[in-house]
Amino acid sequence: MSTIIETERTILRPFTLDDIDAVFEFGSNDEVNRYTGTPSVTTKDEARNIITDVYFSDTEKYGYARFAVHHKADDKVIGFAGLKYLPEYDLTDIGYRYLPKYWGHGLATETNLPLIKYGFETLGLNQIIGIAMAENIASYKVLEKLGLNFWKIDEYDGDGGDHRWYKLEKKDYPSPDK
């Protein structure tokens, strides 16, 4: 996957092993992971494993994975954004995590709008979903800004919690020729 997507303030690109420190920085931040259901990483070896066993592996298996989000002004990777195939549901999820310093500046919307286009127009997906813990209001507001529609309240990953599920189907996506 050599895809690079550029927005006004960011460059979205595949993760590399050079991103271990960045993955450790956002992956070990309890505030970043508060609403993810994922424990914070505690070592750089865990960060390396996320790169190899998740990002690289997903790309190899499914042809796409989350992208590193490089913030141009600060010249650093500040988190991830992108699509992830969820085989247990046979659905593709759009997701994002950023260091708290970058919250509330519209970066989640800016980086994920072109990813929806990428999913429908380049990958040929028919549907993209988004899942947010019910208490994570900021995240599901982003999903709504991206054009995803509320679908259901359900658990995710067998955690028994309430999650807001959103979806956008390709037929409802505003393509440039419409």
Helices and strands as residue ranges (DSSP letters): E 5-6, E 10-13, G 17-19, H 20-27, H 30-33, H 44-50, I 51-56, H 57-62, E 66-71, E 76-86, E 91-98, G 100-102, H 107-117, I 118-122, E 127-133, H 137-145, E 149-154, E 163-169, G 170-172
